Amino acid sequence: MMLFDTFKELDRISSTFFSGFPVPALSAAPVNLYRDDDRYVMEVDLPGFEPSLVDVTAEPGLLTIRADRDTSREDRNERWLIRERDSARVVRQIALGDDVDVDAIAADYQNGVLRVTLPVRADALPRKVAVAVGSPSSAPQAIESGEAAQRDAHPKAEPAHSVAS
């Protein structure tokens, strides 16, 4: 069953009407984003884009990816039989959390896939908390003293399980 996407269809029609050629949507680059221990990894499909025309910028709270593909060339009296590859511009923006180390972001492009590594700041990583081994009576004393303080704060309160006559 195929669903009709009104907004996508309106975008396609308006692009065709105003430019004469369909223009890929700005989100035409599919993205996968996942966390891998102490970093986030984002993979963006950008097939057919020259690596030198892919731009990644990072600022606190925002990562922006821009890519341009220019397929226009001078008309040399060619007789096109099929011409489906148009020039394209892709812009993707991803909100970054406060835990990303913006200064350590790295990116590489291979086989049409842009891979952006977003390290988590060291102070935002989970810390291992050491568990001290102490006397077993220290925990119950803390609970008992807490219950005693509660009883002293409300001396007229009776426990729910007691029977008063």
C-alpha positions, 0 to 999 in steps of 0.5 A, spaced: 500 500 500 502 506 497 501 512 501 500 519 498 504 524 501 501 531 500 507 536 502 512 532 498 507 532 492 506 539 493 514 541 493 515 537 487 510 540 483 512 547 485 519 545 484 517 543 477 513 549 476 518 555 478 524 552 476 522 547 470 526 541 473 525 537 479 530 540 485 532 535 490 529 536 497 534 539 502 533 533 506 535 528 500 541 526 504 539 520 509 542 520 515 543 515 521 546 517 528 548 512 533 552 512 540 558 508 540 560 508 547 564 515 548 562 518 541 556 519 537 557 517 529 553 520 524 553 517 517 550 521 511 549 518 504 552 523 499 553 519 493 555 523 487 558 529 491 565 531 490 569 531 497 571 538 496 564 540 495 562 537 502 562 542 508 561 540 515 561 546 520 560 545 528 558 550 533 555 549 540 548 546 539 548 545 531 552 541 526 551 543 519 552 539 513 552 542 506 554 539 499 554 541 492 553 537 486 554 541 479 552 537 473 551 543 469 556 544 463 557 548 457 552 546 451 556 543 446 550 541 441 550 535 445 543 531 443 541 528 450 538 522 450 537 521 458 538 527 463 536 525 470 542 528 474 541 535 476 545 539 480 544 539 487 545 542 494 543 538 500 543 542 507 542 538 513 542 541 520 542 537 526 541 539 533 547 537 538 547 536 545 551 540 551 555 533 551 558 534 545 565 536 544 565 541 538 572 542 538 574 535 537 569 533 531 572 529 525 569 527 518 571 523 513 568 521 506 568 515 503 564 511 497 559 516 497 558 516 505 560 522 510 562 519 516 562 525 522 564 523 529 562 527 535 566 525 541 562 526 548 566 531 552 570 527 558 566 531 563 559 529 560 561 521 560 558 516 565 563 515 571 564 509 575 563 510 582 567 506 587 562 502 592 565 502 599 565 496 603 563 498 610 560 495 616 553 492 615 550 495 621 551 502 618 546 502 613 540 500 618 542 505 623 541 511 618 534 508 616 533 507 624 535 514 625 531 517 620 525 513 622 526 516 629 526 523 627 520 522 623 516 519 629 519 525 634 517 530 628 510 528 629 509 525 636 501 524 636 501 520 629 500 513 630 502 507 626 497 505 621 498 498 623 496 499 631 489 498 634 487 504 638 481 503 643 
